[in-house]
Amino acid sequence: MAGKREKPEDIVLKLRQVEVLQGQGKSVQEAVRQIGVTVQTYYRWRKEYGGMSRDQLKRLKELEAENTRLRRAVSDLTLDKMILAEAAPGKLLSPSRRRRCIDHVRQTLSVSERRVCRTLGQHRSTQRKVPCGLPDEARLTEDITALAEEFGRYGYRMITGMLNNSGWHVNHKRVERIWRREGLKVPQKQPKKGRLWLNDGSCVRLRPERPNHVWSYDFVQDRTHDGRIFRTLNIIDEFTREALVIRVKRRLNSTDVVDALTDLFILRGPPEYIRSDNGAEFIAKKVRAWIGAVGAKTAFITPGSPWENGYCESFNARFRDELLNGEVFTTLREAQILIERWRRHYNTVRPHSALGYRPPAPKSIVPIDQRPTMH
């Protein structure tokens, strides 16, 4: 029997057997020798299990098992609390964030992968999976970065529209993920760029319903690098959002307004309404009489209510944010060239959110002198 570990039930039976043998008049040494153990073992057994019945022993085993379970539960809860405290703050929404967090917890607390995955809710197969992007991930990242560098005032939604217009089929969420991963953002303030050139009525009362229904125009003012002021006359079609013309001169008056409108009426025909504010150049008798003579109607906004000319005001804001605030115009001629180039980009390339991220006039790439006259 040497080396054999007795079960508690067998130990209790042998202790009762010793009691019976002692009752028959045998000494302790003889009784112990008969059950096959040493005297020291007998006294150790009697100290641990003496006077216990089998039912009491069963209850003792249950209590010991319950105590072990409770200790393990407390230990598990403590370990889970340590894991959650060591994990990154906030919700771990993406598998990649969970993967990085689990690796950090394992290195810090020396806990098994199985335990950390169970605590943080990550499947082990997901944890062990090596992430591999789509085969066009690198090319898409290059295109997004190039567009962000070229058009610094565009956010990821505008970039998504430009990508889809150029042949990509990507979701804005994927573009946003790459955008954030590459650290791209629209700066709050952009430095102006200098270039070296070589000698070579109310929106509520009147809403646009179709092309050439309502046009609106307004003035924007800026300065060249020498501090001299120049003005731009911006005329847009409110329905298509197309910038029909941007006239750039040092000074613009009612005569210049009539000249710009004359060129547009010859090419496109007169609209039904022309909306503007109450500037002196727009309410001049010459302008109103000429507009009425060609069959159009004027729609002046309420004085002090620029929001009633919201389409043109929104265009002016984009015009200033995306071009004027980011360019240093050395001469008036340089300003005219850059502004006309931006107008063509605005019409044919730049996505417009109100048009489903399509450009206002993608077919207007045809040179203006080749367009058919509309009557």
C-alpha positions in Angstrom: 0.0 0.0 0.0 3.0 2.3 0.0 2.6 5.3 -2.2 -1.2 4.9 -2.5 -3.2 7.9 -1.6 -6.3 7.0 0.5 -9.6 8.5 -0.3 -11.4 10.4 2.6 -14.2 7.8 2.6 -11.7 4.9 3.0 -9.9 6.8 5.8 -13.1 7.2 7.7 -13.9 3.5 7.3 -10.4 2.5 8.6 -10.8 4.8 11.6 -14.1 3.2 12.5 -12.4 -0.2 12.1 -9.7 0.8 14.6 -12.4 1.8 17.0 -14.0 -1.6 16.7 -10.7 -3.4 17.2 -9.9 -1.3 20.3 -13.4 -2.3 21.6 -12.3 -5.9 21.3 -9.4 -5.2 23.6 -6.6 -4.7 21.1 -4.0 -2.0 21.6 -3.6 0.9 19.2 -0.4 -0.5 17.7 -2.1 -3.8 17.0 -5.2 -2.2 15.5 -3.2 0.2 13.4 -0.9 -2.6 12.2 -4.0 -4.6 11.1 -5.4 -1.8 8.9 -1.9 -1.5 7.3 -0.7 2.0 8.2 1.8 3.5 10.6 0.9 4.9 14.0 1.9 8.4 12.8 -0.5 8.1 9.9 -3.3 6.9 12.1 -3.0 9.9 14.5 -2.8 12.3 11.5 -6.0 10.8 10.1 -7.7 10.9 13.5 -6.8 14.6 13.9 -8.3 15.4 10.5 -11.2 13.0 10.2 -11.8 11.7 13.7 -15.4 11.5 14.8 -16.9 12.2 11.4 -19.6 10.1 9.7 -19.8 9.6 6.0 -22.6 12.1 5.7 -20.5 14.7 7.5 -17.6 13.9 5.2 -19.7 14.4 2.1 -20.9 17.7 3.4 -17.3 18.7 4.1 -16.3 17.9 0.6 -19.2 20.0 -0.8 -18.2 22.9 1.4 -14.6 22.6 0.3 -15.6 22.5 -3.4 -17.9 25.5 -2.9 -15.0 27.4 -1.2 -12.7 26.5 -4.0 -15.3 27.7 -6.6 -15.8 31.0 -4.7 -12.1 31.6 -4.5 -11.7 31.0 -8.2 -14.7 33.3 -9.0 -13.2 36.1 -6.8 -9.9 35.5 -8.5 -11.5 35.6 -12.0 -13.4 38.8 -11.2 -10.3 40.4 -9.9 -8.3 39.4 -13.0 -11.2 40.6 -15.3 -11.2 43.9 -13.5 -7.4 44.3 -13.9 -7.8 43.4 -17.6 -10.5 46.0 -18.2 -8.6 48.6 -16.2 -5.5 48.0 -18.3 -7.4 48.0 -21.6 -7.8 51.2 -23.6 -10.5 53.6 -22.4 -13.7 53.9 -24.3 -15.4 51.4 -26.5 -13.3 49.0 -28.6 -15.5 49.1 -31.6 -13.2 47.7 -34.3 -11.4 44.4 -34.4 -8.1 46.1 -35.0 -8.4 48.2 -31.9 -9.3 45.1 -29.9 -6.4 43.2 -31.4 -3.9 45.9 -30.3 -5.5 46.2 -26.9 -5.3 42.5 -26.3 -1.6 42.4 -27.2 -0.9 45.2 -24.8 -2.8 43.5 -21.9 -1.1 40.2 -22.5 2.4 41.9 -22.4 1.5 43.9 -19.3 -0.4 41.3 -17.1 1.1 38.1 -18.5 -2.3 36.7 -19.1 -3.3 34.0 -21.6 -4.8 35.0 -25.0 -7.9 32.9 -24.3 -8.6 34.8 -21.1 -8.1 38.3 -22.5 -10.2 37.5 -25.6 -13.0 36.2 -23.5 -13.0 39.3 -21.2 -12.8 41.9 -24.0 -15.2 40.0 -26.3 -12.8 39.2 -29.2 -13.0 35.9 -30.9 -9.7 34.1 -30.9 -9.8 33.5 -34.7 -10.2 37.2 -35.2 -7.3 37.9 -32.8 -5.0 35.6 -34.7 -6.1 36.6 -38.2 -3.4 38.7 -39.9 -5.2 41.7 -41.4 -4.6 42.2 -45.1 -6.2 45.1 -47.0 -7.8 44.9 -50.4 -5.4 44.6 -53.3 -6.2 48.1 -54.4 -5.6 49.6 -51.0 -2.2 51.1 -51.8 -3.4 52.6 -55.1 -6.5 54.1 -53.4 -4.4 55.6 -50.6 -2.1 57.2 -53.2 -5.1 58.7 -55.0 -6.7 60.0 -51.8 -3.4 61.6 -50.7 -2.8 63.2 -54.1 -6.3 64.7 -54.1 -6.0 65.9 -50.5 -2.7 67.6 -51.4 -4.1 69.2 -54.5 -7.4 70.3 -53.0 -6.6 71.1 -49.5 -10.0 72.6 -48.6 -11.9 69.4 -49.5 -12.9 66.9 -46.8 -13.1 63.1 -47.2 -16.7 63.2 -48.5 -15.7 65.6 -51.3 -12.7 63.4 -52.0 -15.1 60.3 -52.2 -17.2 62.1 -54.7 -14.2 62.9 -56.9 -12.9 59.3 -56.7 -16.3 57.9 -57.7 -16.6 60.4 -60.5 -13.1 59.4 -61.8 -14.0 55.7 -62.0 -13.5 54.4 -58.4 -16.4 52.7 -56.6 -15.7 53.3 -53.0 -17.8 53.9 -49.9 -17.2 57.1 -47.9 -16.5 55.0 -44.8 -13.6 53.4 -46.5 -12.2 56.7 -47.6 -12.7 58.1 -44.1 -10.8 55.1 -42.6 -7.8 55.8 -45.0 -8.2 59.5 -44.4 -7.8 59.1 -40.6 -5.1 56.5 -40.9 -3.0 58.8 -43.1 -3.6 61.7 -40.7 -5.3 63.9 -43.4 -7.5 66.8 -42.4 -8.7 70.1 -43.6 -6.6 72.8 -42.0 -8.4 75.6 -40.2 -6.2 78.2 -41.8 -4.2 77.7 -45.0 -1.1 79.8 -46.0 -1.4 81.7 -49.3 0.6 80.3 -52.2 2.6 82.6 -54.5 3.1 81.7 -58.1 5.7 82.7 -60.7 4.1 83.0 -64.2 5.9 83.2 -67.5 5.0 85.5 -70.4 3.2 83.0 -72.5 -36.0 87.5 -54.3 -36.2 85.3 -51.4 -35.3 81.6 -51.4 -38.6 80.9 -49.7 -40.7 82.9 -52.2 -38.8 81.9 -55.3 -37.1 78.5 -55.6 -35.3 77.3 -58.8 -37.2 74.6 -60.6 -35.2 74.0 -63.7 -32.1 75.2 -65.6 -32.3 78.9 -66.7 -35.1 79.5 -64.2 -33.3 81.6 -61.7 -29.9 83.1 -61.9 -28.2 85.1 -59.1 -25.2 87.3 -59.1 -23.1 89.1 -56.5 -19.8 90.9 -56.1 -16.7 89.5 -54.2 -13.7 91.7 -53.4 -10.1 90.8 -52.9 -6.6 92.3 -53.3 -3.5 91.6 -55.4 -0.1 91.2 -53.7 0.6 94.9 -54.1 -2.5 95.8 -52.0 -4.7 97.0 -54.8 -8.3 96.0 -54.7 -10.0 94.0 -57.5 -13.6 92.8 -57.7 -15.3 89.8 -59.2 -18.8 89.5 -60.6 -20.1 86.0 -59.9 -23.2 84.8 -61.8 -24.6 81.3 -61.1 -27.5 79.2 -62.2 -29.2 78.3 -58.9 -30.8 75.1 -60.2 -27.7 73.5 -61.7 -25.2 75.3 -59.3 -23.1 76.1 -62.3 -20.8 79.1 -62.2 -21.8 80.8 -65.5 -19.2 83.5 -65.4 -16.8 85.2 -63.0 -15.8 88.7 -64.4 -12.6 90.0 -62.8 -11.7 93.7 -63.0 -10.3 96.4 -60.8 -13.7 98.2 -60.9 -17.1 96.9 -61.8 -20.2 99.0 -62.3 -23.6 98.7 -63.8 -22.2 98.8 -67.4 -20.0 95.8 -66.6 -23.0 94.0 -65.2 -24.9 94.6 -68.4 -21.9 93.5 -70.5 -21.6 90.2 -68.6 -25.3 89.5 -68.8 -25.3 90.3 -72.5 -22.6 87.7 -73.3 -24.5 85.0 -71.2 -27.9 85.8 -72.8 -26.4 85.4 -76.3 -25.0 82.0 -75.4 -27.7 80.6 -73.2 -30.8 82.8 -73.6 -32.3 84.9 -70.8 -33.5 83.3 -67.6 -36.9 83.9 -66.1 -35.6 85.6 -63.0 -32.3 87.2 -61.9 -31.8 87.4 -58.2 -29.5 89.9 -56.5 -29.1 92.1 -53.5 -29.8 95.8 -53.5 -26.4 97.0 -54.5 -26.1 100.2 -56.6 -24.8 98.2 -59.6 -27.9 95.9 -59.6 -30.7 98.4 -58.9 -29.5 100.9 -61.4 -32.2 102.0 -63.9 -30.0 101.0 -66.8 -29.7 97.4 -65.5 -33.3 97.0 -64.7 -34.5 98.4 -67.9 -32.2 96.2 -69.9 -33.1 93.1 -68.1 -36.8 93.8 -68.6 -36.3 94.6 -72.3 -34.8 91.1 -73.0 -37.7 89.3 -71.2 -36.3 88.5 -67.8 -37.5 89.6 -64.4 -35.5 91.0 -61.4 -35.9 89.5 -57.9 -34.3 91.7 -55.3 -33.8 90.3 -51.8 -35.0 92.2 -48.7 -32.4 94.7 -47.6 -30.1 93.3 -44.9 -31.1 89.7 -45.6 -28.2 88.1 -47.4 -29.6 84.6 -46.6 -32.4 85.2 -49.2 -29.6 85.1 -51.8 -28.3 81.8 -50.3 -27.2 80.1 -53.5 -24.9 82.8 -54.5 -23.7 83.5 -50.9 -22.8 79.8 -50.6 -20.9 79.9 -53.9 -19.0 83.0 -52.7 -18.0 81.3 -49.5 -16.6 78.3 -51.4 -14.9 80.6 -53.9 -13.2 82.5 -51.1 -12.3 79.5 -49.0 -11.0 77.3 -51.8 -9.3 79.9 -53.9 -9.0 83.5 -52.7 -7.8 82.6 -49.2 -5.1 80.2 -50.6 -3.6 82.2 -53.5 -1.3 85.2 -53.7 -2.3 87.1 -56.9 0.7 89.1 -58.1 -1.1 90.8 -60.9 -4.7 91.3 -62.1 -4.0 89.1 -65.2 -2.8 86.3 -62.9 -6.0 86.6 -60.9 -8.1 86.4 -64.0 -6.3 83.2 -65.2 -6.4 81.4 -61.9 -10.1 82.4 -61.2 -11.2 81.2 -64.6 -9.3 77.9 -64.2 -11.0 77.4 -60.8 -14.4 78.2 -62.3 -13.9 75.5 -64.9 -12.8 73.0 -62.2 -15.8 74.0 -60.1 -18.2 73.3 -63.0 -16.6 70.1 -64.4 -14.7 68.3 -61.6 -15.5 69.5 -58.1 -18.3 67.3 -56.5 -21.3 69.2 -55.2 -23.0 67.7 -52.1 -26.5 69.0 -53.2 -26.1 67.2 -56.5 -25.2 63.8 -55.1 -21.5 64.6 -55.2 -21.5 65.2 -59.0 -20.1 68.3 -60.6 -22.6 71.0 -61.6 -21.9 70.8 -65.3 -19.7 67.8 -66.2 -20.5 68.3 -69.9 -19.4 71.9 -70.0 -15.8 71.0 -70.8 -16.5 72.1 -74.4 -14.9 75.4 -75.0 -17.3 78.3 -74.5 -17.0 79.5 -78.1 -18.1 76.0 -79.4 -21.3 75.8 -77.4 -24.5 76.0 -79.3 -26.6 79.1 -78.7 -29.7 78.5 -76.6 -32.9 80.5 -77.4 
